[in-house]
């Protein structure tokens, strides 16, 4: 059996790689104790199954040591320090490379298939095996919007539902791991996790459920990073590991990226987005509060003269964001023309809504919109979207995403209770959903006592949850 290991810069975390009967495995050990049991690696292509029958070819070690900054982020300087490994395996005439990184606060791996021409991926065999010492699991059942609770799931029930990323486990008393993915782009799409009745404690990677055909692309194939953040809850909250695993920023000039609070009237008065007088009331209120932004949410088309609104707002030192449905932005030329027009009006940001898919095609739309928005110096809020995966390093102008059960669920108690965001939900989010990136929770809804929260609790949500545009 071939076995290799790399150690984090502080020497406390180890990433072990092994080849057992032709199948590659990995394991994560923290302070001498397993926080992830040996877990399989591999991928199945239409022409060859690269999850078994592999032979060792070569191993190479290196290190990363760099820092970078983002214009709107939870820390001023991000450190990207890790030990790295590149393991090359062979099967017939195909090569599988496993890239691994060991950080102080976690480990990450991805698969790379060199080559040329068209590629078709059937499935991925990579998994996350709970350690024998695991105490509990917090997970959200997979739904396209990611708008549900992160509940503790009994081990006996882990196989009964697919789960969305991230998944939080207490691997040892006081030691936690967060399973996540990073570097998710349109060449592959997003993934989720599922176990089986026969092996409940092994989560394996699954493609988006609405991706009914195979994943198509070109060689070289590169999967997203599969990530195990590890340490205390504080380590997980403070980590920038996911951002480290994404490419550097595409912005040559990030001066237009400015976070802040945004006045938003759709939540409390849906139809007021069509009423310019009521909009003026909210803009004036934002000016009194010293907030930099106003969001013209759904309902403005055909009712509101946006150039006039921009002028009104500018007189009060406020900038305008616009809402649009993602279905109206799927064609490149249409999206280009709209962004060009809206930026010429003086709009500074777009809230694009109702993606609700992790499929390869929809993730490719995020890529396209982010690149276009960079060209027109527009900030973005992806709403009704998949969870973030560290892409804010590449796209610092993507200020937030929804993918969270937030304040919108407090609009109608009779409809949503007891399923709305209660105190337990809000106290779990910092260590689950919010740990992987900014969340457009839309906080602060007073008199929500039926949810078991208080006005003080609601006020605290402005700082407990991270969103670089806080609606």
FIFITI-346670 format. One line per 4 residues: number of its first residue (from 0); for each residue x, y, z of C-alpha. Coordinates in pm, 1 decimal, always signed. Layout:
! FIFITI-346670
NUM = X:Y:Z; ... .
***
This chain:
! FIFITI-346670
0 = +0.0:+0.0:+0.0; +131.2:+342.7:-97.6; +94.0:+603.2:+176.9; +187.8:+973.2:+183.1 .
4 = +122.9:+1265.5:+414.3; +154.0:+1640.7:+440.7; +137.2:+1849.7:+756.3; -7.6:+2195.7:+813.3 .
8 = +233.9:+2488.3:+868.6; +173.6:+2475.3:+1246.0; +232.1:+2098.4:+1252.7; -104.3:+2014.5:+1411.0 .
12 = -307.3:+1891.6:+1111.7; -216.2:+1602.8:+883.8; -359.5:+1504.8:+546.4; -290.8:+1137.4:+471.6 .
16 = -319.5:+986.4:+123.8; -316.7:+613.2:+56.8; -376.4:+368.4:-227.2; -563.7:+60.8:-109.0 .
20 = -623.3:-215.4:-364.2; -621.7:+38.6:-646.1; -857.4:+288.0:-476.7; -722.0:+618.5:-343.6 .
24 = -823.3:+733.3:+4.8; -757.1:+1035.5:+223.5; -782.2:+1099.9:+596.6; -755.6:+1409.7:+817.7 .
28 = -590.0:+1398.7:+1161.4; -585.9:+1693.7:+1403.2; -359.3:+1697.1:+1710.3; -300.6:+1324.1:+1668.3 .
32 = -668.7:+1225.4:+1650.3; -874.7:+1141.9:+1338.8; -1138.6:+1402.9:+1256.7; -1217.9:+1227.3:+928.1 .
36 = -1193.4:+852.3:+871.7; -1030.1:+717.5:+553.0; -1251.7:+844.8:+271.3; -1250.6:+748.6:-98.2 .
40 = -1135.2:+965.1:-386.9; -1211.9:+917.7:-753.4; -1420.6:+1002.7:-1055.8; -1605.8:+803.0:-1320.4 .
44 = -1581.5:+919.9:-1682.4; -1776.9:+777.7:-1972.5; -1464.0:+613.1:-2106.3; -1302.3:+497.2:-1782.1 .
48 = -1372.0:+457.0:-1410.0; -1095.1:+640.6:-1225.6; -1208.6:+539.8:-878.3; -1055.4:+190.8:-883.4 .
52 = -779.2:-7.5:-1047.7; -533.1:+281.0:-1022.0; -157.1:+256.9:-984.0; +88.9:+501.6:-828.1 .
56 = +288.3:+710.1:-1075.1; +453.7:+993.1:-880.5; +426.2:+1228.0:-581.7; +540.8:+1590.8:-550.8 .
60 = +540.6:+1823.6:-250.1; +540.0:+2201.5:-227.7; +404.9:+2488.2:-17.7; +199.6:+2806.6:-52.2 .
64 = +273.3:+3122.8:+145.2; +98.0:+3440.1:+36.1; -135.0:+3712.3:+158.0; -409.5:+3906.0:-18.5 .
68 = -680.6:+4156.5:+65.0; -1040.4:+4197.7:-44.7; -1227.4:+4529.9:-56.4; -1520.9:+4395.8:+148.3 .
72 = -1443.0:+4099.8:+372.1; -1448.9:+3983.8:+732.3; -1074.5:+4039.8:+779.6; -833.0:+4300.2:+648.7 .
76 = -563.3:+4056.7:+535.2; -609.3:+3693.4:+431.3; -326.9:+3443.8:+480.0; -293.7:+3158.9:+234.1 .
80 = -37.4:+2927.3:+391.8; -43.8:+2553.8:+328.1; +161.7:+2245.2:+257.6; +68.0:+2095.0:-78.7 .
84 = +89.1:+1763.0:-256.8; +32.2:+1652.3:-615.8; -26.0:+1277.9:-645.1; -30.4:+1130.0:-994.4 .
88 = -208.0:+798.8:-1054.7; -253.3:+596.1:-1370.3; -510.4:+360.4:-1522.4; -461.5:+232.5:-1875.8 .
92 = -385.8:+545.4:-2080.7; -560.8:+785.1:-1839.7; -401.0:+996.5:-1569.0; -568.4:+1107.2:-1245.4 .
96 = -402.1:+1374.4:-1036.4; -501.9:+1446.5:-677.3; -413.9:+1790.8:-547.6; -409.5:+1821.3:-170.3 .
100 = -352.0:+2106.4:+73.6; -303.6:+2104.3:+449.5; -386.9:+2430.5:+626.8; -380.1:+2510.9:+998.4 .
104 = -761.5:+2521.2:+990.7; -841.1:+2239.2:+750.8; -759.6:+2031.4:+446.9; -873.8:+2034.4:+85.1 .
108 = -849.0:+1808.3:-216.9; -952.3:+1821.1:-579.6; -917.7:+1592.1:-879.5; -749.7:+1691.8:-1206.5 .
112 = -763.2:+1489.1:-1527.1; -505.1:+1607.2:-1783.1; -574.1:+1570.5:-2151.1; -734.4:+1727.7:-2455.3 .
116 = -1072.4:+1711.6:-2623.4; -1425.4:+1660.2:-2495.1; -1488.3:+1517.0:-2147.7; -1798.7:+1364.3:-1991.8 .
120 = -1827.7:+1297.1:-1618.7; -2079.5:+1040.6:-1493.0; -2018.5:+1066.1:-1118.2; -1766.2:+1141.5:-847.9 .
124 = -1662.4:+883.3:-590.1; -1508.5:+1126.9:-343.0; -1657.8:+1110.8:+5.3; -1643.7:+1229.6:+366.3 .
128 = -1636.6:+948.3:+625.6; -1741.0:+1048.1:+976.7; -1483.1:+953.4:+1240.3; -1575.0:+686.8:+1494.6 .
132 = -1559.7:+957.9:+1761.3; -1824.1:+1179.9:+1595.8; -2076.2:+1313.4:+1847.1; -2333.9:+1482.5:+1624.2 .
136 = -2404.7:+1616.0:+1277.1; -2580.9:+1940.8:+1182.5; -2710.8:+1939.3:+827.1; -2966.8:+2097.1:+598.4 .
140 = -3179.6:+1878.3:+374.7; -3110.2:+1962.8:+12.4; -3355.4:+2202.7:-147.3; -3278.0:+2416.4:-450.4 .
144 = -3304.5:+2744.9:-259.0; -3095.2:+2636.6:+43.6; -3365.4:+2795.5:+262.0; -3411.5:+2552.0:+549.3 .
148 = -3285.1:+2476.9:+899.8; -2952.0:+2317.5:+993.7; -3082.6:+2052.5:+1231.5; -2898.8:+1789.4:+1434.2 .
152 = -2945.8:+1463.1:+1242.3; -2934.3:+1125.5:+1422.9; -2670.6:+893.2:+1279.2; -2941.0:+634.2:+1210.7 .
156 = -3118.2:+880.4:+978.9; -2822.4:+1016.5:+781.4; -2906.4:+803.9:+476.9; -3268.3:+917.1:+451.3 .
160 = -3208.1:+1254.9:+285.4; -2952.7:+1423.3:+62.7; -2781.3:+1712.3:+238.8; -2660.3:+2047.1:+114.2 .
164 = -2313.8:+2184.0:+172.9; -2198.6:+2280.5:+430.8; -2236.8:+2002.3:+688.2; -2109.2:+2061.8:+1041.8 .
168 = -1990.9:+1774.0:+1260.1; -1863.8:+1763.6:+1614.5; -1584.3:+1518.5:+1542.9; -1449.5:+1515.5:+1899.1 .
172 = -1562.7:+1694.8:+2213.3; -1514.1:+2062.9:+2128.8; -1350.4:+1985.2:+1792.8; -1560.3:+2050.3:+1482.7 .
176 = -1533.6:+1988.0:+1111.0; -1724.6:+2165.1:+837.7; -1758.8:+1982.1:+505.4; -1773.9:+2228.0:+217.8 .
180 = -1675.9:+2280.5:-143.7; -1473.7:+2562.1:-297.3; -1390.3:+2684.4:-644.9; -1732.5:+2598.3:-788.9 .
184 = -1759.4:+2720.5:-1148.0; -1950.4:+2639.3:-1464.7; -1696.2:+2386.4:-1585.9; -1840.8:+2143.7:-1327.9 .
188 = -2129.4:+2284.3:-1122.6; -2223.5:+2248.4:-760.2; -2258.8:+1930.9:-556.6; -2426.7:+1791.7:-246.4 .
192 = -2387.9:+1489.4:-17.6; -2566.7:+1160.5:+33.3; -2503.4:+839.0:+225.3; -2653.8:+492.2:+193.3 .
196 = -2839.6:+265.1:+431.7; -2545.1:+23.8:+417.5; -2289.1:+294.4:+501.2; -2474.0:+575.7:+673.6 .
200 = -2160.2:+753.0:+797.4; -1998.7:+796.8:+455.0; -2123.1:+1100.2:+260.4; -2039.3:+1087.8:-110.0 .
204 = -2040.9:+1368.6:-365.0; -2355.8:+1394.0:-577.2; -2416.5:+1623.9:-872.8; -2711.2:+1863.8:-876.8 .
208 = -3040.5:+1668.5:-881.5; -3172.7:+1876.1:-1171.4; -2862.4:+1795.6:-1375.7; -3025.0:+1498.1:-1547.7 .
212 = -2747.1:+1431.3:-1798.2; -2375.4:+1390.3:-1741.2; -2142.1:+1680.6:-1668.0; -1987.8:+1793.7:-1995.4 .
216 = -1667.3:+1985.5:-2048.0; -1323.0:+1975.0:-2193.9; -997.0:+1826.5:-2075.2; -821.8:+1905.0:-1852.1 .
220 = -1108.7:+1834.9:-1610.4; -1082.6:+1998.0:-1268.0; -1334.9:+1927.7:-992.7; -1423.3:+2177.6:-720.5 .
224 = -1218.5:+2151.4:-403.9; -1358.5:+1916.1:-139.3; -1292.6:+2082.5:+194.5; -1273.9:+1976.3:+559.0 .
228 = -1243.3:+2281.1:+784.3; -1131.4:+2168.4:+1128.0; -1081.9:+2312.4:+1474.5; -1291.1:+2505.9:+1721.8 .
232 = -1610.4:+2682.3:+1618.7; -1409.8:+3003.5:+1634.3; -1151.9:+2863.1:+1392.3; -1427.9:+2777.3:+1145.5 .
236 = -1599.1:+3116.1:+1170.6; -1272.7:+3308.6:+1127.2; -1136.1:+3093.7:+843.0; -1067.3:+3217.1:+490.6 .
240 = -978.1:+2868.7:+369.0; -1252.3:+2860.8:+103.2; -1134.4:+3190.8:-40.3; -775.9:+3059.8:-50.4 .
244 = -893.7:+2780.9:-280.2; -1030.9:+3020.8:-543.2; -840.6:+3208.0:-816.2; -725.9:+3566.4:-754.3 .
248 = -954.8:+3860.8:-825.1; -1054.9:+3937.0:-1183.2; -1092.9:+4307.8:-1094.4; -824.2:+4544.3:-1216.8 .
252 = -989.4:+4828.0:-1024.9; -1193.3:+4738.5:-716.6; -1262.8:+5096.9:-609.5; -1633.5:+5058.9:-695.5 .
256 = -1674.1:+4774.9:-442.2; -1806.0:+4935.0:-125.7; -2007.9:+4751.4:+136.1; -2282.1:+4904.9:+345.2 .
260 = -2641.7:+4906.5:+463.8; -2917.8:+4918.9:+204.3; -3274.1:+5045.6:+263.2; -3525.8:+4790.3:+138.3 .
264 = -3903.1:+4825.8:+137.4; -4021.8:+4509.3:-40.2; -4003.7:+4305.8:+280.8; -4262.5:+4509.0:+470.8 .
268 = -4457.5:+4666.1:+183.0; -4432.0:+4451.7:-129.5; -4633.4:+4684.1:-354.2; -4447.1:+4996.4:-243.5 .
272 = -4171.5:+4907.5:-491.8; -4415.2:+5045.8:-754.5; -4495.5:+5365.5:-561.3; -4243.1:+5646.0:-612.9 .
276 = -4375.7:+5852.2:-321.4; -4333.7:+5562.1:-80.5; -3990.1:+5489.6:-226.6; -3895.8:+5850.6:-154.1 .
280 = -3997.9:+5793.4:+209.3; -3755.4:+5501.9:+235.9; -3477.7:+5691.2:+55.2; -3522.2:+5983.8:+293.9 .
284 = -3510.4:+5747.0:+587.6; -3187.7:+5593.1:+453.9; -3041.5:+5944.2:+428.1; -3136.7:+6015.3:+789.3 .
288 = -2970.8:+5691.8:+898.2; -2657.2:+5757.7:+694.7; -2701.2:+5442.6:+485.6; -2533.2:+5447.4:+143.3 .
292 = -2780.7:+5242.3:-62.6; -3143.1:+5192.6:-165.0; -3267.4:+4875.2:-338.9; -3539.4:+4905.3:-603.2 .
296 = -3668.0:+4551.1:-566.7; -3912.9:+4349.9:-779.4; -4200.0:+4558.7:-915.6; -4005.3:+4858.6:-1041.3 .
300 = -4012.4:+4775.4:-1417.5; -4287.6:+4973.8:-1588.2; -4361.7:+5173.9:-1273.1; -4046.6:+5356.1:-1164.7 .
304 = -3830.5:+5593.9:-1369.3; -3492.1:+5469.3:-1251.9; -3280.0:+5756.6:-1391.8; -3502.7:+5999.9:-1200.8 .
308 = -3475.9:+5783.2:-888.4; -3096.9:+5776.3:-922.8; -3096.3:+6157.1:-940.9; -3321.1:+6184.6:-633.8 .
312 = -3095.8:+5946.2:-442.2; -2772.1:+6113.6:-549.0; -2900.0:+6443.1:-406.5; -2912.0:+6259.0:-72.8 .
316 = -2577.2:+6083.6:-115.0; -2740.2:+5744.5:-178.9; -2672.9:+5496.5:-460.5; -2929.4:+5265.9:-622.6 .
320 = -2941.0:+4888.9:-659.4; -3187.0:+4716.9:-897.7; -3362.8:+4379.4:-881.8; -3392.0:+4147.2:-1182.2 .
324 = -3507.3:+3787.8:-1237.4; -3226.5:+3551.6:-1338.9; -3443.9:+3412.5:-1621.1; -3417.0:+3753.8:-1786.8 .
328 = -3036.3:+3743.8:-1767.8; -2950.1:+3400.6:-1908.7; -2866.3:+3514.8:-2261.0; -2524.1:+3681.2:-2278.3 .
332 = -2624.3:+3963.0:-2512.9; -2938.1:+4042.1:-2311.8; -2741.2:+4052.5:-1987.8; -2473.9:+4266.9:-2152.6 .
336 = -2725.6:+4517.8:-2288.9; -2909.9:+4547.5:-1956.5; -2594.7:+4596.3:-1752.0; -2465.4:+4853.6:-1999.1 .
340 = -2794.6:+5046.6:-1984.2; -2836.8:+5029.2:-1606.6; -2478.2:+5131.5:-1537.2; -2527.0:+5429.6:-1772.6 .
344 = -2820.0:+5534.8:-1550.8; -2587.9:+5542.3:-1250.3; -2704.2:+5216.8:-1089.1; -2425.4:+5064.3:-876.6 .
348 = -2553.6:+4713.7:-798.3; -2788.1:+4436.6:-908.7; -2987.2:+4187.6:-704.3; -3041.6:+3894.6:-942.4 .
352 = -3297.1:+3644.8:-814.6; -3441.8:+3293.1:-854.1; -3146.3:+3085.7:-977.3; -3240.3:+2792.2:-752.0 .
356 = -3007.5:+2533.7:-901.8; -2657.3:+2391.8:-857.4; -2660.8:+2255.5:-1212.3; -2365.0:+2312.4:-1440.2 .
360 = -2558.4:+2542.2:-1673.2; -2687.9:+2763.4:-1393.2; -2346.4:+2786.9:-1227.2; -2204.3:+2891.2:-1564.5 .
364 = -2458.0:+3176.4:-1556.9; -2303.5:+3302.7:-1232.5; -1964.5:+3304.7:-1407.6; -2102.3:+3502.3:-1699.7 .
368 = -2287.2:+3756.4:-1484.4; -1990.5:+3810.3:-1253.2; -1759.2:+3876.8:-1546.4; -2004.1:+4116.4:-1711.9 .
372 = -2070.1:+4300.6:-1385.7; -1695.7:+4348.8:-1341.7; -1678.9:+4506.2:-1686.1; -1955.5:+4755.1:-1600.9 .
376 = -1839.3:+4810.8:-1240.4; -2159.4:+4677.2:-1087.7; -2180.1:+4504.1:-751.3; -2394.1:+4189.2:-729.5 .
380 = -2629.4:+4014.2:-488.4; -2714.4:+3660.4:-604.5; -3054.8:+3592.6:-447.6; -3249.9:+3265.3:-461.3 .
384 = -2906.9:+3120.1:-523.2; -2667.2:+2842.7:-435.0; -2441.2:+2886.9:-130.9; -2108.4:+3069.0:-169.4 .
388 = -1790.6:+2866.1:-202.4; -1516.2:+3123.6:-157.8; -1565.1:+3287.6:-499.0; -1560.0:+3632.5:-336.5 .
392 = -1182.2:+3617.8:-378.0; -1227.4:+3590.3:-754.8; -1533.4:+3814.0:-767.1; -1500.2:+4069.5:-483.1 .
396 = -1795.6:+4258.6:-631.3; -2033.8:+3967.6:-552.8; -2120.4:+4114.9:-215.8; -2366.3:+3856.1:-86.1 .
400 = -2588.9:+3560.2:-170.4; -2912.7:+3441.5:-19.0; -2911.5:+3060.8:+17.9; -3043.7:+3101.1:+371.5 .
404 = -3374.8:+3090.1:+554.1; -3383.5:+3453.5:+656.3; -3609.3:+3742.7:+745.5; -3841.2:+3691.7:+448.4 .
408 = -3989.8:+3393.6:+630.6; -4125.1:+3623.5:+901.4; -4372.8:+3795.0:+670.7; -4661.4:+3560.0:+741.7 .
412 = -4669.5:+3375.9:+1074.4; -4966.8:+3156.6:+984.7; -4797.8:+3030.5:+667.6; -4444.2:+2971.3:+786.3 .
416 = -4456.7:+2896.0:+1157.2; -4323.7:+2677.6:+1306.1; -4086.6:+2649.8:+1009.7; -3947.3:+3002.7:+1018.8 .
420 = -3608.1:+3126.5:+1142.0; -3631.9:+3085.9:+1517.3; -3364.0:+3155.6:+1779.2; -3202.5:+2811.6:+1746.4 .
424 = -3175.3:+2854.2:+1368.7; -3017.6:+3197.8:+1402.2; -2767.4:+3067.9:+1659.1; -2666.6:+2779.4:+1431.0 .
428 = -2614.7:+2986.9:+1114.2; -2280.7:+3147.4:+1215.0; -2119.7:+2802.4:+1230.3; -2287.4:+2654.2:+921.4 .
432 = -2417.7:+2866.4:+633.5; -2251.7:+3194.0:+734.9; -1914.8:+3023.6:+782.9; -1886.1:+2963.8:+406.6 .
436 = -1961.9:+3318.9:+294.8; -2188.9:+3624.2:+317.2; -2562.9:+3560.8:+350.0; -2842.9:+3796.6:+244.4 .
440 = -3049.9:+3708.0:+550.3; -3223.3:+4051.5:+548.1; -3206.2:+4091.0:+927.5; -3398.8:+4295.4:+1184.1 .
444 = -3770.8:+4218.5:+1202.3; -3917.4:+4343.6:+1528.8; -4210.2:+4194.8:+1722.3; -4134.1:+3839.8:+1608.4 .
448 = -4206.9:+3691.0:+1948.4; -4387.7:+3387.4:+1807.1; -4051.4:+3266.6:+1675.9; -3902.3:+3268.1:+2023.6 .
452 = -3682.9:+3569.4:+1947.8; -3676.2:+3919.8:+2094.9; -3615.3:+4266.5:+1953.3; -3265.1:+4252.2:+2101.4 .
456 = -3204.4:+3919.9:+1926.3; -3323.8:+4066.0:+1596.4; -3101.7:+4372.6:+1636.2; -2799.1:+4151.0:+1702.9 .
460 = -2850.6:+3976.7:+1367.8; -2703.7:+4282.6:+1194.6; -2359.3:+4184.5:+1322.0; -2394.4:+3812.9:+1395.4 .
464 = -2455.8:+3738.3:+1027.9; -2216.5:+3859.7:+758.8; -2337.1:+4031.6:+443.5; -2131.1:+4297.3:+271.1 .
468 = -2454.4:+4451.5:+145.8; -2691.4:+4434.5:+443.8; -3051.0:+4477.9:+329.6 .
***
